Amino acid sequence: MNNVVRNVVNRINRDNYYYNDIEIEMINEPFQFTYEEKKEKKNRNQFLILFFIALAFSLIPSNFITLIIKERENNSKHLQIISGISLFSYWFNNYVFELIKYFVIGGICILFLLAFDFYEKYLVILYLEYGPAMISFTYLFSILLKTEYMGQIIVLLINLILGCIFAIAVMTMRLYEKLIDFADNLSYVLRIIPSFCFCYGYNQLIRKNELYILDEHITIYDKVYFEKSANDNIISLKHVGVDCLYLAIESLIYLIILIILENTLNKSFCKREINMNELNKYNIQLKDKDLNKSRLEINENDVSIKVEELVKIYNVNCCKEKVAVKNISFKLAKGDIFGFLGTNGAGKTTTFKCLSNEIFPSHGKICFNNKDIIQDFYEVRNLIGYCPQFDTILNF
């Protein structure tokens, strides 16, 4: 159109000298989007924003688990415990460190939402509660994982699939009247995953108007009147409120379970006191009494380390057990330099793990300065200088 007008002006200027100063100003205003076009564009933008925010908050937990598994894998955690750090201090310091990282990274995501006008009211509640709940869940889940690389992959997949993708899928079903009950029941089960609570809650905030129309059976002619009611309704326990409640409960529950397992898990993998019949079952016979006596002939006042009838039996699986150490007894006097020799698989590493209280013996007793290493560990650890078999220094 602009070119056509310019051609007309050029012709007038060419044919008539008196109209050389003619100017034409054009104003072009496109047609407004229709209601359906606006709705489609809004839904498309909301889906993309939801997906990328859900993806970002699903990636964060995979970073939580790296340090925890690495420290357990290279024995750095146990070395810290022997050096004087309590289990509470260990988990508390890591928890606070990860929480600060989460608030910084998550806060940047929230600022981007604010900058591009995609922030939804009440999202800050989900943001504040998601961090503690996700850290507690990830720490608890780390007990089941052996390597940091596998841990990162599994945690990422769980949060990406169950948290991000399932949240979008359940919300899609929730918007169909026939699937409301099924979607609601499924959401209550999946909410045990904190990332699902966050993603599903944010999805509900974005779709609050559609949910309110569906739940209250509002007709199209009433839509201009329900904006405030939709905001009030979405934070109720029927919608985002239950996600906030789940996150608050999970922050405590998962942390309590972690503390209980940390104090009992080691015991569950050994038999602390087995009787003679069980020793005979594994062909473990006590040595000749005179031989045992000759090993232990040191004045009690001079003894620094005493090991009596040490036996360690590993549970390989639910049906099979392996005897790693068979009836070791010895005493070390103060000032002794002691070398521990044996073939591969003889039980040297297992014995030192028992001596450092990394694992519990299945039978027998270990004492340092006449203090039992299990019963009085927090006193005994002050007497131990321990160098692990492998390097426990972290890469950073």
Secondary structure as GFF3:
##gff-version 3
##sequence-region A 1 396
A	DSSP	alpha_helix	2	15	.	.	.	ID=ss1
A	DSSP	three_ten_helix	17	19	.	.	.	ID=ss2
A	DSSP	alpha_helix	35	73	.	.	.	ID=ss3
A	DSSP	alpha_helix	76	82	.	.	.	ID=ss4
A	DSSP	alpha_helix	87	115	.	.	.	ID=ss5
A	DSSP	alpha_helix	123	141	.	.	.	ID=ss6
A	DSSP	three_ten_helix	142	144	.	.	.	ID=ss7
A	DSSP	alpha_helix	148	157	.	.	.	ID=ss8
A	DSSP	pi_helix	158	165	.	.	.	ID=ss9
A	DSSP	alpha_helix	166	174	.	.	.	ID=ss10
A	DSSP	three_ten_helix	177	179	.	.	.	ID=ss11
A	DSSP	alpha_helix	180	190	.	.	.	ID=ss12
A	DSSP	alpha_helix	194	206	.	.	.	ID=ss13
A	DSSP	alpha_helix	208	216	.	.	.	ID=ss14
A	DSSP	three_ten_helix	220	225	.	.	.	ID=ss15
A	DSSP	alpha_helix	227	234	.	.	.	ID=ss16
A	DSSP	alpha_helix	240	268	.	.	.	ID=ss17
A	DSSP	alpha_helix	276	281	.	.	.	ID=ss18
A	DSSP	alpha_helix	289	295	.	.	.	ID=ss19
A	DSSP	three_ten_helix	300	302	.	.	.	ID=ss20
A	DSSP	beta_strand	303	315	.	.	.	ID=ss21
A	DSSP	beta_strand	321	333	.	.	.	ID=ss22
A	DSSP	alpha_helix	348	355	.	.	.	ID=ss23
A	DSSP	beta_strand	363	368	.	.	.	ID=ss24
A	DSSP	beta_strand	371	372	.	.	.	ID=ss25
A	DSSP	alpha_helix	377	380	.	.	.	ID=ss26
A	DSSP	three_ten_helix	381	383	.	.	.	ID=ss27
###
